[in-house]
Amino acid sequence: MGERNDLAGKAALVTGAAGAIGAATVKLLLERGASVAAVDRPGVSFAPLIAACGEAENLVTLEADVSDEGQVADYVSLARQAFGRIDIFFNNAGIEGVVKTVPDYPLEEFQKVMSVNVIGVFLGMKHVIPVMAAQGGGAIINMSSVAGLIGSPGLSAYVASKHAVIGLTRSAAAEWASHGVRINTVNPGPIESRMMRSIEGGVSPAGAQKAHEQFAQLIPAGRYGTPEEVARLVAFLGSDDAAYLNGSVYVVDGGMHAV
């Protein structure tokens, strides 16, 4: 790890922080010296995250509905108040929705997925970008997925939302590069997590393990990724080593998208 990958002195903001990838990223950013404001939905338990991070003094936890603009403005303001700036924003919060074909997909469920995964990402950028531009720059990492690059039966809302995240990222990156704000996406394949357990159960309710094995067979690496493997990519994109990386899509999927 190069010296510039050291995140000491940087302030980070992470949404979806109580989930598998969010928690792994918060922990790694703290280990690399950053201060972190961790955000997740109202009522969530931050206890496992706090325990995993050793009750770090430079960690603050915040509750917010990422699809509510007022609450987004509040979490951004509170994060800035806590650390004086926002250098890294991992715009990570997302949900998978149900597994159903397009004709059977409930409109209310489709709108819920789009609200969290697309509106949530948009609102996060809307309120963080001005902070970063005013301070001279920063790095935003938006959470997409390999589902943002390919289709997947039964997951129309999730797939549509993750394609949209890439479009939002590219537009915002083009707008704000001259202000020193870098915006990229990370696109994980199947990762060991609650979300994948949910998708497996939706694909094969009577045999989720079989769905797990079938998904793994699609990956040249022969296995799911770990949250920590995604976290390392996020930390790199937030570091000064990634200073010239902007508007790009970074796939972390064990080769799944290559075949």
PEHU-V908968 format. One record per residue. RES is the residue in one small letter. PSI is psi as a letter, one per 20 degrees, with the letter a starting at -180 (999 if undefined). Layout:
RES_PSI ; RES_PSI
This chain:
m_p ; g_r ; e_h ; r_i ; n_i ; d_p ; l_j ; a_p ; g_i ; k_q ; a_p ; a_q ; l_p ; v_p ; t_r ; g_k ; a_i ; a_i ; g_r ; a_g ; i_g ; g_g ; a_g ; a_h ; t_g ; v_g ; k_g ; l_g ; l_g ; l_g ; e_h ; r_j ; g_i ; a_q ; s_q ; v_p ; a_o ; a_p ; v_p ; d_r ; r_q ; p_p ; g_i ; v_q ; s_p ; f_i ; a_g ; p_h ; l_g ; i_g ; a_g ; a_h ; c_j ; g_k ; e_l ; a_p ; e_h ; n_k ; l_p ; v_q ; t_q ; l_q ; e_p ; a_q ; d_o ; v_i ; s_j ; d_o ; e_h ; g_g ; q_h ; v_g ; a_h ; d_g ; y_h ; v_g ; s_g ; l_h ; a_g ; r_g ; q_h ; a_g ; f_i ; g_i ; r_r ; i_o ; d_h ; i_p ; f_o ; f_o ; n_m ; n_h ; a_p ; g_q ; i_q ; e_h ; g_a ; v_r ; v_o ; k_q ; t_r ; v_g ; p_h ; d_i ; y_p ; p_p ; l_g ; e_g ; e_g ; f_g ; q_h ; k_g ; v_g ; m_h ; s_g ; v_g ; n_h ; v_g ; i_g ; g_g ; v_g ; f_g ; l_h ; g_g ; m_g ; k_h ; h_h ; v_h ; i_g ; p_h ; v_g ; m_g ; a_g ; a_h ; q_i ; g_j ; g_r ; g_r ; a_p ; i_p ; i_o ; n_p ; m_o ; s_c ; s_r ; v_h ; a_i ; g_i ; l_h ; i_r ; g_r ; s_o ; p_p ; g_i ; l_l ; s_g ; a_g ; y_g ; v_g ; a_g ; s_h ; k_h ; h_g ; a_h ; v_h ; i_g ; g_g ; l_g ; t_g ; r_g ; s_g ; a_h ; a_g ; a_h ; e_h ; w_j ; a_h ; s_i ; h_j ; g_j ; v_o ; r_p ; i_o ; n_r ; t_q ; v_p ; n_n ; p_q ; g_b ; p_p ; i_q ; e_o ; s_r ; r_h ; m_g ; m_h ; r_h ; s_g ; i_g ; e_g ; g_h ; g_h ; v_h ; s_m ; p_h ; a_i ; g_m ; a_h ; q_h ; k_g ; a_h ; h_g ; e_h ; q_g ; f_g ; a_h ; q_i ; l_i ; i_o ; p_h ; a_i ; g_j ; r_r ; y_q ; g_r ; t_q ; p_h ; e_h ; e_h ; v_g ; a_h ; r_h ; l_g ; v_g ; a_g ; f_g ; l_h ; g_i ; s_r ; d_i ; d_h ; a_k ; a_h ; y_j ; l_o ; n_p ; g_k ; s_r ; v_p ; y_o ; v_p ; v_n ; d_j ; g_j ; g_j ; m_g ; h_i ; a_i ; v_999
